[in-house]
Amino acid sequence: MRRVLTAVTAAVLAMLLAPALAAAQTPQAPAPQGTPHPSATPAPGTEPWWLPVAFQGQTVSDVRVDSGQITVNVAGLGLQQSVDGGRTWQPHVEPGGLQPPAGGEWQVRGDRIGRVDATGTWQLDPGSPRVTPPTTAGHSPVAALPGGTGQVVAVDTDGVVWRRGGDGAWARALLLLPQDAIHGPPKVTGVASFTQPLSSAVYLATDGYAVLLSTDGGDFWVRGGPGLPDGVLAITTDSSHRAVYAGTRDGLWLHHLQPTPKPPAYAAQDLRSRWLGTAAVSLLAAALGIGGLLLLMRPRPQAALRDSSGT
């Protein structure tokens, strides 16, 4: 009986420690400070990577920015709109929910990705993955690099990230691994890029890994969410103010383009570090569980059997 309890205890402890050890792979970024009004000038290098704007402590599930207006969907409050950069908010009415903005050159029709040609005709792009068309703003499954390069990043119906090269070939680019030994891969909630050639960055919103960032068309990804809550539910860009907005489980957040082309370096920035840590912890939990089972199956010594029989 004692051996049974020992084996079970070891397996349970391994599973309980797995998320804690995996979380240790994720650095804690400094808390953001202040909420400046979006500016058309580059952000100073001292500005935090992400800044809180409004509705902290509340879930913002959808976000759209157009013509200087920021519109969000806030749990318990409904649609809210600001025309002064997020300083003040008013209730907003929009039948059918917060509709996505009109598509650009690359658009989703049905569940496929196509390109609008010079005549305004949508043409299916061969080899493109099947995607889920957005029904509300901030959840686009496709983002194109500006400048007519032909490079596109998309998220298919299974949550796999694809990339289209300038040569027109589509290929799988990123498959998110489980967050830890208990939870599965986080959901990809949207992808966004600037509509003007301000940056080659593509931003991938996830409900678990915050925001991931690629500056090479989706081939290599790093974590681009220092200071941002892990649960990002919607994302969009505002080229006129060089800004990215993220709706999260803890309010609306803002990122300005920085003088540096990528997030500030910090430990384990590359996702591989977290993945390796998660894999190591998972293997440790499995090894302990198997070890416990082998311990149960091992024959008991004869002396112990005689003692238990009372002879």
TIVO-925553 format. One record per residue (C-alpha): residue number from 1; x negated, y, z negated; residue in three letters. Coordinates in steps of 0.25 Angstrom, whole numbers, plus 5000, padded with zeros to 4 digits. Example, Ala and Ser with C-alpha at 12.3 -4.5 7.8 and 13.67 -1.06 7.14 Angstrom:
REM TIVO-925553
<rovex 1; <4951; 4982; 4969>; 'ALA'>
<rovex 2; <4945; 4996; 4971>; 'SER'>
This chain:
REM TIVO-925553
<rovex 1; <5000; 5000; 5000>; 'MET'>
<rovex 2; <4989; 5009; 4997>; 'ARG'>
<rovex 3; <4982; 5007; 5010>; 'ARG'>
<rovex 4; <4996; 5010; 5017>; 'VAL'>
<rovex 5; <4997; 5023; 5009>; 'LEU'>
<rovex 6; <4982; 5027; 5013>; 'THR'>
<rovex 7; <4984; 5025; 5028>; 'ALA'>
<rovex 8; <4997; 5032; 5028>; 'VAL'>
<rovex 9; <4991; 5044; 5020>; 'THR'>
<rovex 10; <4979; 5045; 5029>; 'ALA'>
<rovex 11; <4988; 5045; 5042>; 'ALA'>
<rovex 12; <4998; 5056; 5036>; 'VAL'>
<rovex 13; <4986; 5064; 5031>; 'LEU'>
<rovex 14; <4980; 5064; 5045>; 'ALA'>
<rovex 15; <4993; 5068; 5052>; 'MET'>
<rovex 16; <4995; 5080; 5041>; 'LEU'>
<rovex 17; <4980; 5085; 5043>; 'LEU'>
<rovex 18; <4981; 5084; 5058>; 'ALA'>
<rovex 19; <4988; 5097; 5060>; 'PRO'>
<rovex 20; <4980; 5104; 5050>; 'ALA'>
<rovex 21; <4967; 5100; 5055>; 'LEU'>
<rovex 22; <4972; 5103; 5070>; 'ALA'>
<rovex 23; <4976; 5117; 5065>; 'ALA'>
<rovex 24; <4962; 5119; 5060>; 'ALA'>
<rovex 25; <4958; 5120; 5074>; 'GLN'>
<rovex 26; <4966; 5132; 5076>; 'THR'>
<rovex 27; <4959; 5145; 5071>; 'PRO'>
<rovex 28; <4967; 5156; 5064>; 'GLN'>
<rovex 29; <4966; 5169; 5072>; 'ALA'>
<rovex 30; <4966; 5182; 5064>; 'PRO'>
<rovex 31; <4980; 5188; 5062>; 'ALA'>
<rovex 32; <4984; 5199; 5072>; 'PRO'>
<rovex 33; <4985; 5213; 5067>; 'GLN'>
<rovex 34; <4994; 5224; 5073>; 'GLY'>
<rovex 35; <5004; 5225; 5085>; 'THR'>
<rovex 36; <4999; 5236; 5095>; 'PRO'>
<rovex 37; <5008; 5240; 5106>; 'HIS'>
<rovex 38; <5005; 5233; 5119>; 'PRO'>
<rovex 39; <4995; 5241; 5127>; 'SER'>
<rovex 40; <4991; 5242; 5142>; 'ALA'>
<rovex 41; <4976; 5243; 5137>; 'THR'>
<rovex 42; <4967; 5231; 5133>; 'PRO'>
<rovex 43; <4969; 5227; 5119>; 'ALA'>
<rovex 44; <4957; 5230; 5110>; 'PRO'>
<rovex 45; <4948; 5219; 5106>; 'GLY'>
<rovex 46; <4951; 5220; 5092>; 'THR'>
<rovex 47; <4966; 5217; 5094>; 'GLU'>
<rovex 48; <4970; 5203; 5089>; 'PRO'>
<rovex 49; <4973; 5193; 5101>; 'TRP'>
<rovex 50; <4988; 5192; 5097>; 'TRP'>
<rovex 51; <4996; 5203; 5090>; 'LEU'>
<rovex 52; <5010; 5201; 5083>; 'PRO'>
<rovex 53; <5021; 5210; 5090>; 'VAL'>
<rovex 54; <5034; 5207; 5083>; 'ALA'>
<rovex 55; <5043; 5197; 5077>; 'PHE'>
<rovex 56; <5033; 5190; 5068>; 'GLN'>
<rovex 57; <5039; 5178; 5060>; 'GLY'>
<rovex 58; <5049; 5176; 5071>; 'GLN'>
<rovex 59; <5049; 5167; 5084>; 'THR'>
<rovex 60; <5048; 5174; 5097>; 'VAL'>
<rovex 61; <5051; 5164; 5108>; 'SER'>
<rovex 62; <5052; 5172; 5121>; 'ASP'>
<rovex 63; <5044; 5185; 5125>; 'VAL'>
<rovex 64; <5045; 5194; 5138>; 'ARG'>
<rovex 65; <5038; 5207; 5141>; 'VAL'>
<rovex 66; <5042; 5216; 5153>; 'ASP'>
<rovex 67; <5042; 5231; 5156>; 'SER'>
<rovex 68; <5037; 5234; 5142>; 'GLY'>
<rovex 69; <5048; 5226; 5135>; 'GLN'>
<rovex 70; <5045; 5214; 5126>; 'ILE'>
<rovex 71; <5056; 5205; 5124>; 'THR'>
<rovex 72; <5056; 5193; 5114>; 'VAL'>
<rovex 73; <5065; 5182; 5109>; 'ASN'>
<rovex 74; <5064; 5182; 5094>; 'VAL'>
<rovex 75; <5070; 5171; 5085>; 'ALA'>
<rovex 76; <5082; 5176; 5077>; 'GLY'>
<rovex 77; <5082; 5190; 5085>; 'LEU'>
<rovex 78; <5084; 5186; 5099>; 'GLY'>
<rovex 79; <5078; 5195; 5110>; 'LEU'>
<rovex 80; <5070; 5207; 5106>; 'GLN'>
<rovex 81; <5064; 5217; 5115>; 'GLN'>
<rovex 82; <5053; 5228; 5113>; 'SER'>
<rovex 83; <5049; 5240; 5122>; 'VAL'>
<rovex 84; <5038; 5245; 5113>; 'ASP'>
<rovex 85; <5028; 5234; 5113>; 'GLY'>
<rovex 86; <5035; 5226; 5102>; 'GLY'>
<rovex 87; <5036; 5238; 5091>; 'ARG'>
<rovex 88; <5051; 5238; 5091>; 'THR'>
<rovex 89; <5061; 5227; 5096>; 'TRP'>
<rovex 90; <5076; 5227; 5100>; 'GLN'>
<rovex 91; <5086; 5216; 5103>; 'PRO'>
<rovex 92; <5086; 5212; 5118>; 'HIS'>
<rovex 93; <5097; 5205; 5125>; 'VAL'>
<rovex 94; <5094; 5197; 5137>; 'GLU'>
<rovex 95; <5104; 5187; 5142>; 'PRO'>
<rovex 96; <5098; 5173; 5143>; 'GLY'>
<rovex 97; <5087; 5175; 5134>; 'GLY'>
<rovex 98; <5073; 5182; 5137>; 'LEU'>
<rovex 99; <5071; 5179; 5151>; 'GLN'>
<rovex 100; <5057; 5177; 5157>; 'PRO'>
<rovex 101; <5052; 5188; 5166>; 'PRO'>
<rovex 102; <5052; 5187; 5181>; 'ALA'>
<rovex 103; <5042; 5178; 5187>; 'GLY'>
<rovex 104; <5030; 5182; 5194>; 'GLY'>
<rovex 105; <5022; 5175; 5205>; 'GLU'>
<rovex 106; <5023; 5162; 5199>; 'TRP'>
<rovex 107; <5037; 5157; 5194>; 'GLN'>
<rovex 108; <5044; 5145; 5189>; 'VAL'>
<rovex 109; <5056; 5140; 5197>; 'ARG'>
<rovex 110; <5063; 5128; 5191>; 'GLY'>
<rovex 111; <5051; 5121; 5184>; 'ASP'>
<rovex 112; <5041; 5124; 5195>; 'ARG'>
<rovex 113; <5031; 5135; 5197>; 'ILE'>
<rovex 114; <5030; 5143; 5210>; 'GLY'>
<rovex 115; <5024; 5155; 5216>; 'ARG'>
<rovex 116; <5032; 5167; 5222>; 'VAL'>
<rovex 117; <5026; 5171; 5235>; 'ASP'>
<rovex 118; <5025; 5184; 5242>; 'ALA'>
<rovex 119; <5039; 5183; 5248>; 'THR'>
<rovex 120; <5045; 5180; 5234>; 'GLY'>
<rovex 121; <5047; 5165; 5236>; 'THR'>
<rovex 122; <5044; 5155; 5225>; 'TRP'>
<rovex 123; <5035; 5144; 5230>; 'GLN'>
<rovex 124; <5033; 5131; 5221>; 'LEU'>
<rovex 125; <5018; 5130; 5218>; 'ASP'>
<rovex 126; <5014; 5116; 5221>; 'PRO'>
<rovex 127; <5009; 5108; 5209>; 'GLY'>
<rovex 128; <5014; 5117; 5199>; 'SER'>
<rovex 129; <5020; 5110; 5186>; 'PRO'>
<rovex 130; <5034; 5110; 5182>; 'ARG'>
<rovex 131; <5037; 5120; 5171>; 'VAL'>
<rovex 132; <5048; 5125; 5162>; 'THR'>
<rovex 133; <5054; 5138; 5167>; 'PRO'>
<rovex 134; <5055; 5148; 5156>; 'PRO'>
<rovex 135; <5069; 5152; 5151>; 'THR'>
<rovex 136; <5064; 5164; 5142>; 'THR'>
<rovex 137; <5053; 5173; 5143>; 'ALA'>
<rovex 138; <5039; 5170; 5138>; 'GLY'>
<rovex 139; <5039; 5155; 5142>; 'HIS'>
<rovex 140; <5034; 5155; 5156>; 'SER'>
<rovex 141; <5027; 5142; 5160>; 'PRO'>
<rovex 142; <5018; 5148; 5171>; 'VAL'>
<rovex 143; <5008; 5160; 5171>; 'ALA'>
<rovex 144; <5000; 5164; 5183>; 'ALA'>
<rovex 145; <4987; 5171; 5182>; 'LEU'>
<rovex 146; <4989; 5185; 5188>; 'PRO'>
<rovex 147; <4982; 5190; 5201>; 'GLY'>
<rovex 148; <4987; 5180; 5210>; 'GLY'>
<rovex 149; <4977; 5169; 5207>; 'THR'>
<rovex 150; <4987; 5158; 5208>; 'GLY'>
<rovex 151; <4983; 5153; 5194>; 'GLN'>
<rovex 152; <4995; 5149; 5186>; 'VAL'>
<rovex 153; <4997; 5142; 5172>; 'VAL'>
<rovex 154; <5009; 5134; 5170>; 'ALA'>
<rovex 155; <5015; 5125; 5159>; 'VAL'>
<rovex 156; <5023; 5113; 5163>; 'ASP'>
<rovex 157; <5035; 5107; 5157>; 'THR'>
<rovex 158; <5026; 5098; 5148>; 'ASP'>
<rovex 159; <5018; 5109; 5143>; 'GLY'>
<rovex 160; <5006; 5106; 5151>; 'VAL'>
<rovex 161; <4999; 5119; 5156>; 'VAL'>
<rovex 162; <4995; 5119; 5171>; 'TRP'>
<rovex 163; <4986; 5129; 5179>; 'ARG'>
<rovex 164; <4986; 5133; 5194>; 'ARG'>
<rovex 165; <4973; 5136; 5200>; 'GLY'>
<rovex 166; <4971; 5147; 5210>; 'GLY'>
<rovex 167; <4971; 5135; 5220>; 'ASP'>
<rovex 168; <4985; 5132; 5217>; 'GLY'>
<rovex 169; <4982; 5119; 5210>; 'ALA'>
<rovex 170; <4990; 5116; 5197>; 'TRP'>
<rovex 171; <4983; 5108; 5186>; 'ALA'>
<rovex 172; <4986; 5105; 5171>; 'ARG'>
<rovex 173; <4978; 5114; 5163>; 'ALA'>
<rovex 174; <4982; 5112; 5148>; 'LEU'>
<rovex 175; <4989; 5102; 5140>; 'LEU'>
<rovex 176; <4991; 5106; 5125>; 'LEU'>
<rovex 177; <4988; 5096; 5115>; 'LEU'>
<rovex 178; <4995; 5093; 5102>; 'PRO'>
<rovex 179; <4994; 5104; 5091>; 'GLN'>
<rovex 180; <4990; 5094; 5081>; 'ASP'>
<rovex 181; <4992; 5079; 5077>; 'ALA'>
<rovex 182; <5007; 5081; 5074>; 'ILE'>
<rovex 183; <5012; 5092; 5084>; 'HIS'>
<rovex 184; <5012; 5091; 5099>; 'GLY'>
<rovex 185; <5007; 5101; 5109>; 'PRO'>
<rovex 186; <5013; 5115; 5108>; 'PRO'>
<rovex 187; <5023; 5119; 5118>; 'LYS'>
<rovex 188; <5018; 5129; 5129>; 'VAL'>
<rovex 189; <5028; 5140; 5128>; 'THR'>
<rovex 190; <5024; 5149; 5139>; 'GLY'>
<rovex 191; <5012; 5154; 5148>; 'VAL'>
<rovex 192; <5009; 5168; 5152>; 'ALA'>
<rovex 193; <4999; 5177; 5160>; 'SER'>
<rovex 194; <4998; 5192; 5164>; 'PHE'>
<rovex 195; <5005; 5196; 5176>; 'THR'>
<rovex 196; <4994; 5206; 5179>; 'GLN'>
<rovex 197; <4979; 5202; 5181>; 'PRO'>
<rovex 198; <4976; 5207; 5167>; 'LEU'>
<rovex 199; <4970; 5193; 5162>; 'SER'>
<rovex 200; <4969; 5179; 5167>; 'SER'>
<rovex 201; <4974; 5174; 5154>; 'ALA'>
<rovex 202; <4986; 5164; 5154>; 'VAL'>
<rovex 203; <4993; 5163; 5140>; 'TYR'>
<rovex 204; <5000; 5150; 5136>; 'LEU'>
<rovex 205; <5009; 5150; 5124>; 'ALA'>
<rovex 206; <5011; 5138; 5116>; 'THR'>
<rovex 207; <5019; 5135; 5103>; 'ASP'>
<rovex 208; <5008; 5130; 5095>; 'GLY'>
<rovex 209; <4995; 5134; 5101>; 'TYR'>
<rovex 210; <4999; 5149; 5102>; 'ALA'>
<rovex 211; <4993; 5155; 5116>; 'VAL'>
<rovex 212; <4983; 5148; 5125>; 'LEU'>
<rovex 213; <4975; 5156; 5135>; 'LEU'>
<rovex 214; <4969; 5153; 5148>; 'SER'>
<rovex 215; <4961; 5163; 5156>; 'THR'>
<rovex 216; <4957; 5154; 5168>; 'ASP'>
<rovex 217; <4971; 5150; 5173>; 'GLY'>
<rovex 218; <4974; 5139; 5163>; 'GLY'>
<rovex 219; <4962; 5130; 5164>; 'ASP'>
<rovex 220; <4956; 5134; 5150>; 'PHE'>
<rovex 221; <4964; 5138; 5138>; 'TRP'>
<rovex 222; <4961; 5144; 5125>; 'VAL'>
<rovex 223; <4969; 5148; 5113>; 'ARG'>
<rovex 224; <4974; 5163; 5115>; 'GLY'>
<rovex 225; <4982; 5165; 5102>; 'GLY'>
<rovex 226; <4974; 5170; 5091>; 'PRO'>
<rovex 227; <4983; 5176; 5080>; 'GLY'>
<rovex 228; <4995; 5171; 5088>; 'LEU'>
<rovex 229; <5005; 5161; 5082>; 'PRO'>
<rovex 230; <5004; 5147; 5087>; 'ASP'>
<rovex 231; <5018; 5146; 5091>; 'GLY'>
<rovex 232; <5019; 5155; 5104>; 'VAL'>
<rovex 233; <5033; 5153; 5111>; 'LEU'>
<rovex 234; <5032; 5163; 5122>; 'ALA'>
<rovex 235; <5022; 5172; 5129>; 'ILE'>
<rovex 236; <5021; 5183; 5140>; 'THR'>
<rovex 237; <5012; 5194; 5145>; 'THR'>
<rovex 238; <5013; 5209; 5147>; 'ASP'>
<rovex 239; <5003; 5213; 5158>; 'SER'>
<rovex 240; <5007; 5228; 5156>; 'SER'>
<rovex 241; <5002; 5228; 5142>; 'HIS'>
<rovex 242; <4991; 5217; 5144>; 'ARG'>
<rovex 243; <4999; 5208; 5133>; 'ALA'>
<rovex 244; <5004; 5194; 5130>; 'VAL'>
<rovex 245; <5016; 5192; 5121>; 'TYR'>
<rovex 246; <5018; 5179; 5114>; 'ALA'>
<rovex 247; <5031; 5175; 5107>; 'GLY'>
<rovex 248; <5028; 5166; 5095>; 'THR'>
<rovex 249; <5034; 5159; 5083>; 'ARG'>
<rovex 250; <5029; 5172; 5075>; 'ASP'>
<rovex 251; <5034; 5183; 5083>; 'GLY'>
<rovex 252; <5029; 5191; 5096>; 'LEU'>
<rovex 253; <5014; 5192; 5098>; 'TRP'>
<rovex 254; <5005; 5200; 5108>; 'LEU'>
<rovex 255; <4992; 5199; 5115>; 'HIS'>
<rovex 256; <4985; 5209; 5122>; 'HIS'>
<rovex 257; <4974; 5206; 5133>; 'LEU'>
<rovex 258; <4961; 5207; 5126>; 'GLN'>
<rovex 259; <4947; 5213; 5131>; 'PRO'>
<rovex 260; <4942; 5198; 5130>; 'THR'>
<rovex 261; <4948; 5188; 5140>; 'PRO'>
<rovex 262; <4951; 5177; 5130>; 'LYS'>
<rovex 263; <4955; 5176; 5115>; 'PRO'>
<rovex 264; <4944; 5179; 5104>; 'PRO'>
<rovex 265; <4936; 5167; 5101>; 'ALA'>
<rovex 266; <4939; 5159; 5089>; 'TYR'>
<rovex 267; <4937; 5145; 5084>; 'ALA'>
<rovex 268; <4944; 5134; 5092>; 'ALA'>
<rovex 269; <4949; 5143; 5102>; 'GLN'>
<rovex 270; <4949; 5133; 5113>; 'ASP'>
<rovex 271; <4961; 5123; 5112>; 'LEU'>
<rovex 272; <4951; 5111; 5113>; 'ARG'>
<rovex 273; <4947; 5114; 5099>; 'SER'>
<rovex 274; <4961; 5112; 5094>; 'ARG'>
<rovex 275; <4964; 5100; 5103>; 'TRP'>
<rovex 276; <4951; 5093; 5098>; 'LEU'>
<rovex 277; <4955; 5096; 5083>; 'GLY'>
<rovex 278; <4969; 5091; 5085>; 'THR'>
<rovex 279; <4964; 5078; 5093>; 'ALA'>
<rovex 280; <4954; 5076; 5082>; 'ALA'>
<rovex 281; <4964; 5077; 5071>; 'VAL'>
<rovex 282; <4974; 5068; 5078>; 'SER'>
<rovex 283; <4963; 5057; 5080>; 'LEU'>
<rovex 284; <4960; 5058; 5065>; 'LEU'>
<rovex 285; <4974; 5056; 5062>; 'ALA'>
<rovex 286; <4976; 5044; 5071>; 'ALA'>
<rovex 287; <4963; 5038; 5066>; 'ALA'>
<rovex 288; <4967; 5039; 5051>; 'LEU'>
<rovex 289; <4981; 5033; 5055>; 'GLY'>
<rovex 290; <4974; 5022; 5062>; 'ILE'>
<rovex 291; <4964; 5020; 5051>; 'GLY'>
<rovex 292; <4976; 5019; 5041>; 'GLY'>
<rovex 293; <4983; 5008; 5049>; 'LEU'>
<rovex 294; <4970; 5000; 5051>; 'LEU'>
<rovex 295; <4968; 5001; 5036>; 'LEU'>
<rovex 296; <4982; 4995; 5034>; 'LEU'>
<rovex 297; <4980; 4984; 5043>; 'MET'>
<rovex 298; <4966; 4980; 5037>; 'ARG'>
<rovex 299; <4967; 4966; 5030>; 'PRO'>
<rovex 300; <4967; 4967; 5014>; 'ARG'>
<rovex 301; <4956; 4960; 5007>; 'PRO'>
<rovex 302; <4959; 4947; 5001>; 'GLN'>
<rovex 303; <4955; 4952; 4987>; 'ALA'>
<rovex 304; <4966; 4963; 4988>; 'ALA'>
<rovex 305; <4976; 4952; 4992>; 'LEU'>
<rovex 306; <4973; 4944; 4980>; 'ARG'>
<rovex 307; <4974; 4956; 4971>; 'ASP'>
<rovex 308; <4988; 4959; 4977>; 'SER'>
<rovex 309; <4993; 4945; 4975>; 'SER'>
<rovex 310; <4989; 4945; 4960>; 'GLY'>
<rovex 311; <4980; 4933; 4961>; 'THR'>
